[in-house]
Amino acid sequence: MPISSLTSRFRPYWGMLTDAGRNWWFFPLAALVPLALAHSWLALSRPRYDFTPLAIIGAAVLVRREWFAAPPGGHLWRWLSMAISGASLIAAAGACLLHSPWLIAVAFAGCSLFVIRESLGAGWLRRAWVPILMLAFTVPLPFGFDEDVALQLRKITSRLGSGLLDLMQVRHILRGNVFEVPGKQLFVDEACSGVNSVFSVIVCCLFYLGLVERGLIRSIVMLALSLLWVIVANVLRVVAVVSSAAWGGPDLATGTPHDILGASVFMVAILLLVSSDQLLLGIVPVPGLPRRLEVQVDPRSYSSRRPSLRGINLIGIGIGALAIIFIALYVVPSAPQKQRSQLVDRFNSLDENAMPKSIGEWERDKFETPTRESNHEFGEFSRTWTYRRGIVTASVSVDYPFFGWHNLDRCYQSMGWKRDDRKTINTETERRVEIHYKRSAAEFGYLIFAMLTPEGLMSEPETDRIGDSLSTKLANIRQLIGQSRSSASRKKPFVGQLQVFVESADRLTEEQEAEARRLFRELEAMARRVIGTSPSQVSN
């Protein structure tokens, strides 16, 4: 086929492309597409944020409806548009340099805010506050605040569920967030992983409010009710799982029954929200007709073309290019994913004899292989050996895979353990965290844990305090400036968690703590053999 004939086929499309490029929305909207893809893909691997793709689609539907309802008009502060788009560009650049999924989420939110503002014109915040809030909920809370929210909700859910189980005369013991029934323990995360649905229900509530166009006051009341109904639904889920386990019924904590129960509870929460809205309508009716029936604007009757600023075009091109670079560097590459899969298969092949039958005075008692959801906050897989030394028991476990540092301390606090003290060992050859716990006058715990990557041990990037977390992140940025980009910005292809937890009736003596460290060293040596690292390798 002649070249001239081939180019003639694409000439009309090129004309359409250049014509669209003269509009303000072309480059920012083009940049939003790879940002949305990267943000959605990364969110699917995060606990509590797997609703992100649906939230983005719902927000887009609401914004599109507002755009069709009335043409954009009125004066907008151009400097604010430049500031929002410039901040998105900086966030996208930081995401590429530091490999930060959180900064990609921030860049997406900023770019979306700019597009919404420019699309709707004057009054954009009043018309689009609902989709803006929906998009804001897809950005993970920094410094582990979402973990703190989940922890508090688990506490509330477990206590309310225990009270209802007492009324039903179901035999159980509640220890922190762990329900114990004859012959079984149920962590609230297993009995009620619906705490992960809090943000999902809130986003669904916002979408519903946007569809039916409720006022601000009524919307605030509905959002408060959404939190209430989520707690109620999760309490019902806890009661169903624990009572079924106590009465010898089907196992509702795992597998398909667990998923069906979770979907049913989620639908109950949504139906309760709609029912509450209808009740409020009966008590306080909304005056007048819905705005959609009053406004009849044909979007074809006006032109949406506005000349774009050169600076906005350049920023849009930059954001889009950085988003594509981020996807190319960290999302698409198959080598890290292949290495990750290989290491997961190696650890999955471990059996009971992977750890010695006797380690000093410790004797191996049993071996377990829990399996969870792929994005579970405790890791999808675990290999757990239980050792005994008299009346003292020790749980020796390797949990995997993670995408970065996992603050195991929060998990034990959610099980009712109160931290007495915490010590971080950070040397050239040893990196671990040691914590003493107490749950009652006769329940003491001692935890040793660390994270291991193919490059070696992983240092702790943050603690519970915001100031420490900020200072550590600044130190990482300074380290990045002094290192080559290829070695500093590469994401760890595999992160495994090593832990030893000793439970006893008294606080451990120094000799007993030394014996617990011996268990940890054996576990670390075994994990290093599987992962293929030498003791001298340490990762930052």
C-alpha atoms as one frame of an Amber mdcrd trajectory, in Angstrom:
protein
   0.000   0.000   0.000   1.465   3.442  -0.942   2.517   5.675   1.926   0.279
   8.475   0.698  -2.738   6.163   0.778  -1.878   5.005   4.293  -1.471   8.527
   5.659  -4.710   9.633   4.017  -6.577   7.108   6.135  -5.298   8.691   9.354
  -5.498  12.329   8.238  -9.104  12.848   9.461  -8.252  11.414  12.873  -5.177
  13.588  13.120  -7.339  16.598  12.343  -9.730  15.639  15.133  -6.781  15.202
  17.500  -5.253  18.585  16.742  -8.669  20.241  16.983  -9.272  18.691  20.397
  -5.789  19.751  21.511  -6.858  23.388  21.264  -9.342  22.909  24.103  -8.432
  23.418  27.758  -9.503  19.912  28.743  -7.503  17.796  26.293  -4.114  17.473
  27.978  -5.332  17.384  31.629  -7.940  14.778  30.717  -5.372  12.774  28.774
  -3.074  12.875  31.826  -5.938  11.730  34.056  -6.333   8.424  32.200  -2.925
   6.841  33.065  -3.146   8.329  36.567  -6.534   6.663  37.100  -5.239   3.335
  35.785  -2.155   3.389  38.023  -4.113   4.533  41.082  -6.829   1.893  40.581
  -4.330  -0.929  40.023  -2.320  -0.055  43.121  -5.464   0.381  45.236  -6.575
  -3.195  44.506  -3.597  -4.464  46.527  -4.346  -2.247  49.537  -6.666  -3.413
  52.323  -9.713  -1.121  52.643  -9.154   0.659  49.302 -10.137  -1.951  46.714
 -13.319   0.049  46.007 -11.261   2.746  44.240 -12.078   1.824  40.585 -15.819
   1.896  41.292 -15.479   5.185  43.203 -13.708   6.764  40.214 -16.434   5.582
  37.829 -19.185   6.812  40.160 -17.567  10.232  40.548 -17.196  10.515  36.772
 -20.905   9.736  36.310 -21.912  12.472  38.770 -19.581  15.061  37.217 -20.806
  14.228  33.724 -24.403  14.687  34.846 -23.585  18.081  36.335 -21.887  19.085
  33.094 -24.990  18.148  31.085 -27.264  19.974  33.553 -25.808  23.426  32.909
 -22.979  24.899  30.848 -19.820  26.057  32.591 -19.655  29.774  33.076 -18.479
  32.560  35.324 -15.048  33.777  36.281 -12.490  31.398  37.754  -9.231  32.337
  39.430  -6.647  31.138  36.941  -3.883  31.181  39.525  -5.769  28.567  41.549
  -6.019  26.308  38.500  -2.300  26.692  37.917  -1.582  25.952  41.607  -3.715
  22.775  41.631  -2.251  21.450  38.387   1.286  22.407  39.462   0.867  20.540
  42.766  -0.299  17.481  40.824   2.803  17.692  38.650   5.058  17.839  41.724
   3.242  14.873  43.311   3.612  12.824  40.114   7.337  13.637  39.953   7.760
  12.639  43.611   5.912   9.375  42.966   8.363   8.468  40.194  11.450   9.393
  42.227  10.413   7.748  45.503   8.150   5.010  44.124   5.230   6.258  46.209
   1.756   4.890  45.423   0.405   7.454  47.896   1.836  10.336  45.839   0.264
   8.843  42.702  -3.069   8.923  44.548  -2.459  12.564  45.490  -1.522  13.441
  41.895  -4.691  11.756  40.649  -6.854  13.610  43.179  -5.257  16.954  42.258
  -5.602  16.419  38.526  -9.239  15.331  39.004  -9.929  18.443  41.064  -8.539
  20.630  38.273 -10.615  18.888  35.581 -13.802  19.121  37.672 -13.209  22.791
  38.413 -12.573  23.727  34.798 -15.463  21.571  33.551 -18.175  23.057  35.747
 -16.991  26.652  35.963 -18.315  29.031  38.617 -20.046  27.244  41.478 -18.032
  24.077  40.825 -17.509  23.290  44.507 -21.207  23.614  45.324 -22.159  21.446
  42.366 -19.476  18.778  42.701 -18.598  18.453  46.378 -20.016  14.894  46.431
 -17.786  13.431  43.655 -14.826  15.366  45.061 -15.370  13.696  48.446 -15.693
  10.310  46.735 -12.306  10.787  45.096 -10.797  12.062  48.349 -11.745   8.811
  50.096  -9.659   6.868  47.565  -6.482   8.571  48.807  -5.056   6.495  51.701
  -4.743   8.291  55.015  -1.056   9.037  55.721   1.023   7.884  58.705  -1.109
   4.785  59.248  -4.210   6.714  60.347  -6.394   4.268  58.424  -4.911   1.465
  60.553  -5.854   3.415  63.678  -9.415   3.911  62.374  -9.730   0.189  61.628
  -8.343  -0.661  65.077 -10.874   1.557  66.849 -13.749   0.169  64.773 -12.649
  -3.369  65.603 -12.711  -2.514  69.299 -16.214  -1.073  69.061 -17.450  -3.972
  66.950 -15.970  -6.654  69.197 -17.406  -5.154  72.390 -20.884  -4.635  70.957
 -20.797  -8.097  69.414 -19.745  -9.650  72.721 -22.624  -7.922  74.496 -25.127
  -9.225  71.964 -23.648 -12.737  72.220 -24.088 -12.556  75.997 -27.768 -11.727
  75.504 -28.028 -14.742  73.200 -26.263 -16.882  75.854 -23.508 -17.922  73.446
 -20.474 -19.185  75.360 -17.409 -17.166  74.409 -14.486 -15.203  75.803 -13.398
 -11.870  74.356  -9.682 -11.090  74.618  -9.062  -7.750  72.986 -10.447  -8.356
  69.491 -10.201 -12.149  69.667 -13.269 -14.295  70.331 -12.589 -17.672  71.913
 -15.224 -20.372  71.676 -14.755 -24.015  72.679 -12.007 -25.377  70.426 -11.485
 -22.277  68.291 -10.191 -18.701  68.249 -11.683 -16.053  65.975  -9.909 -12.777
  65.426 -12.327  -9.918  64.729 -10.662  -9.455  61.350 -11.789 -12.982  60.464
 -15.179 -12.681  62.123 -15.697  -9.196  60.766 -13.485  -8.185  57.894 -16.365
  -5.856  57.138 -14.454  -3.126  58.970 -12.658  -2.867  55.654 -16.004  -1.880
  54.120 -16.335   1.340  56.133 -14.890   3.520  53.384 -16.784   1.495  50.764
 -20.139   2.128  52.434 -19.360   5.818  52.899 -18.468   6.160  49.207 -21.676
   4.306  48.236 -23.598   6.668  50.510 -22.004   9.664  48.796 -22.891   8.283
  45.355 -26.483   7.786  46.446 -26.638  11.318  47.833 -25.300  12.647  44.551
 -27.903  10.734  42.559 -30.891  11.873  44.634 -29.431  15.377  45.231 -29.840
  15.820  48.951 -28.914  19.066  50.703 -25.767  19.580  52.748 -27.388  19.174
  56.179 -29.291  16.063  55.167 -26.139  14.659  53.573 -24.156  15.160  56.787
 -26.863  13.295  58.710 -26.790  10.473  56.156 -22.991  10.172  56.352 -23.224
   9.887  60.148 -25.889   7.219  59.732 -23.677   5.355  57.248 -21.022   4.933
  59.933 -23.672   3.765  62.385 -25.128   1.201  59.977 -21.665  -0.126  59.099
 -21.050  -0.811  62.789 -24.476  -2.445  63.151 -23.886  -4.643  60.089 -20.442
  -5.677  61.311 -21.824  -6.539  64.747 -24.400  -8.778  63.096 -21.595 -10.394
  61.119 -19.557 -11.044  64.270 -22.580 -12.573  65.980 -23.285 -14.826  62.992
 -19.692 -16.091  62.721 -19.081 -16.607  66.448 -22.468 -18.169  67.215 -22.116
 -20.558  64.256 -18.672 -21.617  65.511 -19.922 -22.007  69.100 -22.967 -24.059
  68.113 -21.062 -26.341  65.725 -22.574 -24.849  62.577 -20.878 -24.143  59.236
 -17.584 -22.271  59.183 -18.503 -18.699  58.263 -15.021 -17.298  58.917 -13.339
 -18.586  55.747 -14.043 -19.605  52.188 -17.164 -19.075  50.117 -19.574 -18.842
  53.101 -17.397 -16.029  54.462 -17.570 -14.141  51.153 -21.334 -14.620  50.825
 -21.873 -13.410  54.389 -19.664 -10.368  53.733 -21.594  -9.429  50.570 -24.905
  -9.905  52.378 -23.844  -7.710  55.296 -22.647  -5.021  52.875 -26.025  -5.026
  51.120 -27.805  -4.830  54.475 -25.809  -1.688  55.324 -26.707  -0.107  51.950
 -30.412  -0.967  52.331 -30.421   0.493  55.834 -28.974   3.710  54.389 -31.664
   3.969  51.715 -34.343   3.177  54.295 -32.996   5.898  56.585 -33.099   8.421
  53.752 -36.708   7.573  52.978 -37.587   7.899  56.655 -35.977  11.354  56.769
 -37.951  12.315  53.647 -41.161  11.338  55.421 -40.257  13.405  58.476 -38.752
  16.428  56.687 -39.793  16.451  52.990 -37.571  18.108  50.407 -39.389  21.240
  49.125 -39.886  21.714  45.380 -39.070  19.495  42.449 -35.693  17.895  41.934
 -33.313  20.204  40.104 -32.982  17.734  37.238 -36.628  18.310  36.350 -36.319
  22.078  36.513 -33.175  22.484  34.407 -33.450  21.611  30.755 -30.200  22.493
  28.990 -29.112  20.968  25.732 -25.303  20.693  25.905 -25.218  20.895  22.102
 -26.606  24.443  22.233 -23.277  25.916  23.315 -19.644  25.310  22.582 -17.462
  23.780  25.277 -14.309  25.065  23.615 -12.262  27.523  25.578  -8.737  28.439
  24.607  -6.279  26.704  26.905  -3.300  28.291  28.555   0.108  27.166  27.351
   1.176  26.536  30.959  -1.809  24.222  31.544  -0.940  22.292  28.376   2.669
  21.851  29.451   1.663  20.757  32.954  -0.869  18.304  31.520   1.760  16.830
  29.208   4.195  16.558  32.139   1.689  14.846  34.425   0.690  12.377  31.720
   4.313  11.593  30.874   5.203  11.033  34.544   2.161   8.802  35.043   3.206
   6.677  32.056   6.787   6.536  33.374   5.482   5.381  36.776   3.435   2.639
  35.131   6.362   1.581  32.957   8.809   1.455  35.888   6.712  -0.027  38.671
   3.429  -1.493  37.396   4.181  -3.175  34.060   7.610  -4.834  34.673   7.252
  -8.595  34.914  10.683  -9.418  36.374   9.860  -8.336  39.954   6.466 -10.048
  39.717   8.119 -13.236  38.498  10.674 -13.118  41.303   7.865 -12.459  43.784
   5.893 -15.469  42.517   8.964 -17.694  42.679   9.698 -16.707  46.274   6.060
 -17.214  47.268   6.211 -20.718  45.769   9.427 -21.453  47.691   7.911 -20.432
  51.019   4.683 -22.287  50.234   6.730 -25.466  49.823   7.971 -25.281  53.426
   6.773 -28.110  55.625   6.954 -28.941  59.310  10.561 -30.130  59.072  11.798
 -26.808  57.664  12.385 -25.799  61.298  14.269 -28.094  63.735  12.271 -30.355
  66.004  14.308 -29.125  68.990  16.010 -25.771  69.490  17.740 -25.744  72.846
  15.014 -26.522  75.375  12.253 -25.661  72.893  10.297 -28.596  71.449   8.218
 -28.291  68.294   4.530 -28.900  68.984   2.548 -28.246  65.777   2.690 -26.688
  62.322   0.012 -24.593  60.565  -0.362 -23.017  57.097  -3.022 -20.246  57.215
  -4.160 -18.744  53.897  -5.938 -15.394  53.554  -7.114 -13.008  50.860  -4.451
 -11.724  48.457  -4.581  -8.141  49.801  -4.933  -9.115  53.456  -3.176  -6.794
  55.884  -1.552  -9.808  57.631  -0.211 -11.258  54.387  -1.788 -13.815  52.107
   0.212 -16.798  53.425   1.808 -17.868  56.698   3.936 -20.787  57.818   3.684
 -21.117  61.594   5.531 -23.449  63.960   4.510 -23.674  67.626   7.229 -24.502
  70.181   6.894 -25.296  73.870   9.343 -24.929  76.739   7.557 -26.206  79.806
   4.362 -24.157  80.172   5.712 -21.381  77.935   4.642 -21.409  74.266   6.236
 -19.629  71.323   4.679 -18.985  67.926   7.362 -18.904  65.205   6.013 -17.617
  61.899   6.964 -16.328  58.472   4.178 -14.265  56.851   4.201 -13.129  53.228
   4.023 -11.399  50.842   3.944  -7.728  51.826   4.584  -4.620  49.734   6.634
  -2.813  52.354   7.026  -2.440  56.085   4.240  -3.994  58.157   3.716  -2.606
  61.648   3.030  -5.875  63.461   2.764  -3.996  66.757  -0.676  -2.685  65.749
  -1.912  -6.222  65.117  -1.046  -7.398  68.630  -2.531  -4.275  70.176  -5.765
  -5.009  68.308  -5.784  -8.438  69.984  -5.896  -6.804  73.393  -2.170  -6.728
  74.196  -0.936  -3.517  75.808   2.624  -2.531  74.976   4.991  -2.050  77.915
   8.143  -1.134  76.010   9.606  -1.327  72.536  13.219  -1.603  71.360  14.594
  -1.408  67.810  17.900  -3.139  67.027  19.513  -1.594  63.948  23.088  -2.693
  63.260  25.021  -3.761  60.185  24.009  -7.402  60.577  20.893  -7.279  62.792
  17.650  -5.415  62.281  14.651  -6.353  64.355  12.052  -4.981  66.768  11.513
  -6.376  70.284   8.345  -5.526  72.250   7.042  -6.522  75.689   3.251  -6.815
  76.141   0.825  -7.376  78.970  -2.847  -8.357  78.685  -3.756  -9.266  82.261
  -2.112 -10.063  85.578  -1.223 -13.539  84.284  -0.741 -12.897  80.556   2.571
 -11.544  79.291   3.911 -11.474  75.752   7.303 -10.954  74.121   7.465 -10.226
  70.384  10.465 -10.232  68.042   9.865  -9.372  64.401  11.616  -8.095  61.276
  11.055  -7.771  57.532  13.226  -9.636  55.014  13.671  -8.823  51.308  15.807
 -10.442  48.581  18.419  -7.748  49.346  18.440  -8.522  53.074  16.858  -7.199
  56.247  14.642  -4.149  55.912  14.982  -1.237  58.320  11.916   0.191  60.005
  10.762   3.244  58.010   8.390   4.691  60.565   7.076   4.465  64.109   3.782
   5.393  65.681   4.612   9.102  65.945   4.101  11.515  63.066   7.286  13.448
  63.835   9.438  10.326  63.640   7.750   9.284  60.435   8.339  12.679  58.804
  11.983  12.792  59.866  12.541   9.276  58.516  10.980  10.155  55.173  13.173
  13.249  54.931  16.193  11.055  55.646  15.108   8.728  52.842  14.898  11.691
  50.454  18.388  12.826  51.430  19.641   9.293  50.893  17.947   9.210  47.499
  19.759  12.376  46.433  23.106  10.823  47.326  22.474   7.472  45.598  21.877
   6.407  42.049  18.245   6.467  41.047  18.166   2.859  39.917  19.178   1.444
  43.294  17.227   3.812  45.528  13.885   3.957  43.803  13.420   0.290  42.982
  10.505  -1.283  44.779  11.216  -4.412  46.794   9.901  -7.324  44.724   9.200
  -9.401  47.830   8.881  -8.622  51.527   8.401 -11.345  54.121   7.728 -10.927
  57.822   9.581 -12.963  60.444   8.133 -13.107  63.935   8.496 -14.941  67.223
   5.832 -14.379  69.869   6.279 -15.902  73.322   3.323 -16.006  75.698   3.751
 -16.775  79.408   2.175 -16.253  82.821   5.044 -14.001  83.960   7.339 -11.534
  82.278  10.231 -13.396  80.679  13.607 -13.419  82.359  16.735 -12.374  80.465
  17.619 -16.025  79.959  14.182 -16.776  78.506  14.420 -13.742  76.212  17.788
 -14.993  75.010  16.171 -18.366  74.218  13.419 -16.539  72.274  16.090 -14.721
  70.253  17.625 -18.106  69.497  14.301 -19.156  67.970  14.277 -15.963  65.906
  17.815 -16.539  64.644  16.872 -20.061  63.540  13.809 -18.680  61.748  15.873
 -15.950  60.096  18.516 -18.425  58.944  15.853 -20.685  57.448  14.142 -17.752
  55.677  17.484 -16.512  54.313  18.178 -19.938  52.830  14.808 -19.881  51.108
  15.122 -16.311  49.859  18.799 -16.668  48.950  20.507 -13.885  50.938  23.604
 -13.931  53.091  23.615 -12.639  56.694  25.801  -9.700  55.683  23.226  -8.265
  53.302  21.090  -5.452  54.723  18.483  -3.411  52.862  17.525   0.183  53.521
